[in-house]
Every structure is written in structure tokens, then in C-alpha cells.
Amino acid sequence: LDILPTVMGSFGLKTSMLDNVVMDGFDLSDTLKNEAKSARDHLVYIHMDAAQEDGIHALRHNQYKAHFITQGGIFSKNEDSDCSAQKEEHTTPILYNIEHDPSERYPLTEENEPNYSQILTTMLEMKEQLEQNLTWEQPRNLIFGDDAIPCCNRGCEPFPSCCSCS
């Protein structure tokens, strides 16, 4: 996400090839070289199977993370893959303080977080602003198929879970 802008910033590179490209990454070269404050204060999460109408699934801002849509994965607490793969939209997003709760097991509520309403309002406003500026593109894995998935054991079964490079 931030690699291309940071590498280009580190070496002072400019190119006209990127004039019409919207970069969602930040140049963090000053942070790395001079320990300056990071330009990044948020991170957007969009599920790989998301459609444009889904919008942002989750948003991290500073130490807080809001889940607007949850859709299970391999680390879901429910091991039933049919159940964990279901998409659930939350009218009120699930909020976490991921500095205090990195496993996201204890949601914030009005009862346990004095600034809950302010955090919720900030996250909803940020989501709306970010979605207005979001450009949706077709995922590369749909364009290139399985060739877009790195695999050390091409042709192995069951693909892609057999792609261990150890």
C-alpha cells in the first residue's frame, strides 16, 4: 500500500506514468529516515470478494477500528466455513481499541468507553468521506485467475491451500 510512494519519495523519483493514477498509499520516507510523524492515520479494509455497493468493510483510525461489514475468514472464531463466510452488515459498526485489544475480542460500548459516541461519529464520517473518493477496479485475481496467486508448488491439490513455500 505505502511501498511505491515511499520508495519513490526516498529516491526523489517522479514519473509521468503515474499522473492519472490515484495512489491510496502514503510516502513514509520521512517517517523512516527522520522519525517524523507518519502521514498515515487510517487504514481501509475491503474484503477480497466485496462489491462496490458493499463499500468499506472496516476502517482503522489511530488506535480504533470499526467493522461495518464482517465476513469470516480462516481466523474467524467459528470454524464452520459455511457460517464464517457469511457476510453481515452492521447498522452500528462494531468498535475496538486495537492498542488495548489487538485480537478484537472486546467491543467498545457506551458502557465501557466514555468517548464511544465521538469515536463512532468520527468513524462514520471518515467512512463516508473515504467512500466518496474510492475508485473501484476489477480485482487482479479475477483478471489473471489462479496465476495471480503466488504458489511454490504449481499444480498441487487442493489449490491454493497447498502452496506452502517452506
Secondary structure, DSSP 8 states (H G I E B T S, - for coil): --HHHHHHHHTT---GGGTT----S---HHHHHH----S--EEEE--TT--TTT--SEEEETTEEEEEEEE--TT-S---HHHHT-EEEEEEEEEEETTT-TT--S---TTT-TTHHHHHHHHHHHHHHHHHT------HHHHHGGGGS--SSTT-SSTTTT----
